[in-house]
C-alpha cells in the first residue's frame, strides 16, 4: 500500500491511498495516515476511498488554494542514524578539522551514531522549502531512505527524506552536531509511504535521489546499509526514544 497525505482546499489535511497513479481519499474510513498505517499493519483490509485526483496533479508547490501533497505522516520526532557506510566514515574523518578517527570508530562499533532531527514543526513536505541556517555558509542536502516506526518499534513503512545539514558547522567541531542538524526545514519528507509488504527486502532499493532544482540532483546509495535497519530500530527502542510515530533516516553522508 502507498499512503499519502494531501491538502484539499476548504477541507485541510486528507489521507490518501495511491492505486495506479490515482489518489483515493480514505480519510472518512481510515482517519489520518498513522491510523491507516497501524490498521494495515494489524491486518485491516485496505479502505476503498473516493477518487481525489492523480498523484501527479497533487505533486505541485504548496498553496492553501491548491490541492497539494503534504508530508505523508506528521512525526512526533525524527531521528537519524549516521556513519552506517565505510565510505561515509572515511569521508567525514578526512573532512573533520578535529577529533580525527571518531567516525571510523563509530562505523565498526556495535552502538550506532543516533542523533535528533526535531519534530514535525521542523519538517517540510514534498515541494516544500528546506531550511538554511543564517549562520551556515555550507548547507547540504542528504537524500535518505527513511522508515516510519510505531511506538512499539514495529516498522510501518518506508519513505524518503532529505536530511538538510549545515556541514560547515559540524566540521568545525563534532560537538556542534545538534546545531548543524536541527533547524526549521532541516528535514523534507515524502512524497509517499510504502508499507513493508510491498518492499519485503529494503536492500532492493538501490539508490535515493533528490531533485533540488531543474538541473541539480543529489543521490545516495542504500542497498548495503539496509541490513542494519532492524539494529538501528532496536537501539532506538532500547533508549526509550520511540514515542511514535517516528521517522528514522538511514544516513549516507
VEXGU-13481 format. One record per residue (C-alpha): x, z, y. Coordinates in steps of 0.1 Angstrom, whole numbers, padded with zeros to 4 digits, always signed. Layout:
REM residues N
XZY
...
This chain:
REM residues 253
+0000+0000+0000
+0012-0008+0035
+0000+0015+0062
+0000+0011+0100
-0014+0029+0130
-0026+0009+0159
-0042+0014+0193
-0077+0000+0198
-0087-0002+0235
-0116+0023+0241
-0111+0040+0207
-0075+0052+0207
-0053+0055+0176
-0066+0039+0144
-0053+0039+0108
-0050+0006+0090
-0041-0009+0056
-0023-0043+0056
-0035-0068+0030
-0023-0104+0031
-0014-0102+0067
-0048-0087+0078
-0051-0051+0090
-0082-0033+0078
-0093-0003+0099
-0098+0026+0074
-0100+0054+0100
-0136+0063+0091
-0128+0066+0054
-0093+0080+0055
-0086+0097+0088
-0050+0095+0101
-0021+0079+0084
-0007+0111+0070
-0041+0119+0054
-0042+0084+0039
-0007+0087+0025
-0014+0121+0010
-0046+0108-0006
-0029+0078-0020
-0001+0100-0034
-0028+0121-0051
-0043+0090-0068
-0073+0084-0045
-0083+0047-0045
-0073+0027-0015
-0101+0025+0011
-0115-0009+0019
-0120-0006+0056
-0131-0033+0080
-0110-0062+0094
-0093-0054+0127
-0072-0085+0132
-0038-0097+0118
-0006-0077+0117
+0010-0105+0138
-0017-0102+0165
-0011-0064+0168
+0027-0068+0169
+0028-0070+0207
+0041-0049+0236
+0021-0017+0240
-0006-0016+0267
-0037+0006+0269
-0059-0025+0274
-0045-0044+0244
-0047-0037+0207
-0011-0030+0195
+0008-0012+0168
+0017+0024+0172
+0044+0043+0152
+0030+0043+0116
+0030+0081+0114
+0033+0109+0141
+0060+0130+0126
+0062+0168+0132
+0100+0164+0131
+0126+0137+0125
+0159+0144+0107
+0189+0123+0099
+0214+0124+0070
+0247+0109+0081
+0281+0098+0066
+0265+0085+0034
+0288+0055+0032
+0325+0054+0027
+0328+0027+0055
+0308+0050+0078
+0332+0079+0072
+0363+0057+0078
+0348+0042+0109
+0338+0075+0125
+0372+0092+0117
+0391+0063+0132
+0368+0064+0163
+0369+0102+0168
+0392+0115+0196
+0394+0149+0180
+0389+0166+0146
+0403+0137+0125
+0391+0137+0089
+0359+0157+0092
+0337+0127+0085
+0356+0117+0053
+0353+0153+0042
+0316+0152+0045
+0314+0119+0027
+0329+0135-0005
+0312+0169-0002
+0281+0180-0020
+0264+0191+0012
+0254+0161+0034
+0255+0159+0072
+0220+0167+0084
+0210+0165+0120
+0178+0169+0140
+0164+0139+0159
+0134+0155+0176
+0096+0153+0173
+0070+0126+0178
+0074+0130+0216
+0110+0118+0212
+0099+0087+0193
+0086+0052+0202
+0066+0028+0181
+0071-0009+0174
+0079-0029+0205
+0083+0004+0224
+0113+0012+0245
+0142+0030+0230
+0159+0055+0254
+0193+0057+0270
+0207+0090+0284
+0216+0087+0320
+0250+0103+0313
+0259+0078+0285
+0279+0047+0290
+0277+0035+0254
+0243+0040+0237
+0240+0020+0205
+0212+0010+0181
+0214+0021+0144
+0188+0004+0123
+0180+0025+0092
+0158+0029+0062
+0136+0060+0067
+0115+0080+0043
+0083+0098+0051
+0083+0132+0033
+0054+0156+0027
+0057+0194+0033
+0064+0199-0005
+0093+0174-0005
+0074+0145-0021
+0083+0111-0008
+0051+0095+0006
+0066+0062+0018
+0094+0042+0033
+0096+0027+0068
+0122+0015+0093
+0137+0033+0123
+0162+0027+0150
+0184+0058+0154
+0194+0053+0190
+0226+0073+0196
+0249+0080+0226
+0281+0071+0208
+0304+0079+0237
+0291+0115+0238
+0296+0121+0201
+0331+0105+0202
+0342+0129+0229
+0337+0159+0206
+0317+0163+0174
+0301+0195+0189
+0283+0172+0213
+0264+0156+0184
+0230+0171+0193
+0233+0158+0228
+0241+0123+0215
+0212+0123+0191
+0182+0139+0209
+0166+0125+0240
+0134+0106+0249
+0132+0074+0229
+0160+0084+0206
+0140+0071+0176
+0120+0039+0172
+0097+0040+0141
+0078+0012+0123
+0061-0011+0121
+0046-0002+0086
+0050+0024+0059
+0052+0011+0024
+0043+0035-0004
+0067+0042-0033
+0045+0024-0059
+0054-0008-0041
+0091+0000-0038
+0100+0018-0071
+0137+0011-0065
+0148+0017-0029
+0182+0002-0039
+0165-0032-0040
+0163-0030-0001
+0194-0050+0007
+0196-0045+0045
+0177-0034+0075
+0179-0051+0109
+0165-0045+0144
+0158-0073+0169
+0170-0059+0202
+0164-0090+0223
+0155-0126+0216
+0191-0133+0206
+0206-0098+0198
+0202-0082+0164
+0217-0051+0148
+0219-0048+0110
+0228-0023+0083
+0231-0024+0045
+0211+0000+0025
+0214-0006-0012
+0244+0015-0023
+0231+0045-0004
+0196+0046-0018
+0205+0067-0048
+0212+0097-0025
+0176+0098-0011
+0164+0124-0035
+0195+0145-0030
+0190+0144+0008
+0154+0154+0005
+0164+0183-0018
+0188+0196+0008
+0162+0194+0035
+0138+0213+0012
+0164+0240+0003
+0170+0246+0040
+0133+0250+0047
+0135+0222+0072
+0105+0203+0059
+0073+0212+0078
+0056+0179+0070
+0053+0151+0078
+0089+0145+0082
+0108+0112+0088
+0142+0113+0073
+0165+0084+0082
+0194+0073+0060
+0224+0070+0082
+0247+0039+0082
+0268+0040+0114
